[in-house]
């Protein structure tokens, strides 16, 4: 977390609000007190994760304290996690394949329609090409049904 998401105008507004709330005399002290408090909170978090790591006998990061991440990291083996993820990854792959084919079909249809419009045809210097009608589906025979 840092200041990379903070723009120039937002930074200016924060400074002006700080000036209005604390005044020009107390603003530097308020900023230093805020930074000192932030450093102490970070140090307490580091100490807590270090103590927890020592007590549990494993390396624990602050992100690992989320219950789902803790269970996944410390109770499931990599093979168990892969076995749980495999069906979902197959479904996601199937959905992506269908979405890609629909996208390709839509682009092909859009290209076909734009090529057959009178404006595009006159710009190309040829007569408009009528859209082809789909062939009628053949009636299934008795052997196909049974």
C-alpha positions in Angstrom: 0.0 0.0 0.0 1.5 3.3 -1.0 0.9 6.6 -2.6 0.9 5.3 -6.2 -2.9 5.5 -6.4 -2.9 9.1 -5.1 -3.1 11.8 -7.8 -1.8 15.3 -7.6 -5.2 16.9 -6.9 -6.1 14.3 -4.2 -2.7 15.0 -2.5 -3.4 18.7 -2.6 -6.9 18.2 -1.1 -5.5 16.1 1.7 -2.9 18.8 2.5 -5.6 21.5 2.5 -7.9 19.5 4.8 -5.0 18.9 7.1 -4.2 22.7 7.1 -7.8 23.5 8.0 -8.1 20.9 10.7 -4.7 21.2 12.4 -3.5 24.7 11.3 -0.1 25.5 9.8 1.6 25.3 13.2 0.5 21.9 14.4 0.3 20.1 10.9 4.0 18.9 10.9 3.7 17.5 14.4 0.4 15.7 13.5 2.1 14.2 10.4 5.1 13.0 12.4 2.8 11.5 15.1 0.8 9.7 12.4 3.9 8.2 10.8 5.2 7.2 14.2 1.9 5.4 15.0 2.0 3.7 11.6 5.5 2.4 12.2 4.6 1.1 15.6 1.5 -0.7 14.3 3.7 -2.3 11.6 6.3 -3.4 14.2 3.5 -4.9 16.4 2.2 -6.9 13.4 5.7 -8.1 12.6 6.3 -9.2 16.2 2.9 -10.9 16.3 3.6 -13.0 13.2 7.1 -13.8 14.4 5.7 -15.0 17.7 3.0 -17.0 16.0 5.6 -18.6 13.6 7.8 -19.6 16.6 4.8 -21.1 18.5 3.5 -23.1 15.5 6.9 -24.1 14.2 6.2 -22.9 10.6 6.8 -19.8 8.6 3.7 -17.6 8.8 3.1 -14.4 6.8 0.5 -11.8 7.7 -1.6 -12.9 4.6 -1.7 -16.5 6.0 -3.8 -15.4 9.0 -6.9 -15.4 6.8 -8.7 -18.7 7.8 -9.1 -20.0 4.2 -5.4 -19.3 3.4 -4.3 -20.8 6.7 -6.3 -24.0 6.1 -5.1 -24.3 2.4 -1.5 -23.8 3.3 -1.2 -25.9 6.5 -3.8 -28.6 6.2 -4.0 -29.5 2.5 -1.1 -31.0 0.6 -0.4 -29.8 -2.9 -1.8 -32.9 -4.3 -5.1 -32.4 -2.4 -5.3 -28.8 -3.5 -4.7 -29.8 -7.1 -7.3 -32.5 -6.9 -9.8 -29.9 -5.6 -9.0 -27.4 -8.3 -8.9 -29.8 -11.3 -12.7 -30.0 -12.0 -13.0 -26.2 -11.7 -10.1 -25.6 -14.0 -11.7 -28.0 -16.6 -15.0 -26.1 -16.4 -13.2 -22.8 -16.7 -11.3 -24.0 -19.7 -14.6 -25.2 -21.4 -16.3 -21.9 -20.7 -13.4 -20.0 -22.1 -13.4 -22.2 -25.2 -17.1 -21.6 -25.8 -16.7 -17.8 -25.2 -13.8 -17.7 -27.7 -15.9 -19.6 -30.3 -18.9 -17.3 -29.8 -16.6 -14.2 -30.1 -15.1 -15.6 -33.3 -18.6 -16.3 -34.7 -19.8 -12.8 -33.8 -16.7 -11.2 -35.4 -17.2 -13.3 -38.5 -20.9 -12.3 -38.6 -20.1 -8.6 -38.1 -17.4 -8.7 -40.8 -19.9 -10.5 -43.1 -22.6 -7.9 -42.5 -20.3 -4.9 -42.9 -19.0 -6.4 -46.2 -22.5 -6.8 -47.5 -23.9 -3.4 -46.7 -24.4 -1.1 -49.7 -22.0 1.6 -48.4 -19.2 -0.9 -48.0 -19.9 -2.5 -51.3 -20.0 0.9 -53.2 -16.7 1.8 -51.4 -15.2 -1.4 -52.7 -16.6 -0.7 -56.2 -18.7 -3.9 -56.5 -22.3 -4.8 -56.3 -23.6 -5.9 -52.9 -23.5 -9.6 -52.2 -26.7 -11.1 -50.8 -26.4 -13.2 -47.7 -26.6 -16.9 -48.4 -29.6 -18.7 -47.0 -28.8 -21.7 -44.8 -29.4 -25.1 -46.4 -32.5 -26.8 -45.2 -31.8 -29.5 -42.7 -32.2 -33.0 -44.0 -35.0 -35.1 -42.5 -33.6 -37.8 -40.3 -34.2 -41.3 -41.6 -35.8 -44.0 -39.5 -32.4 -45.7 -38.9 -31.0 -42.4 -37.5 -33.9 -42.1 -35.0 -33.8 -45.6 -33.7 
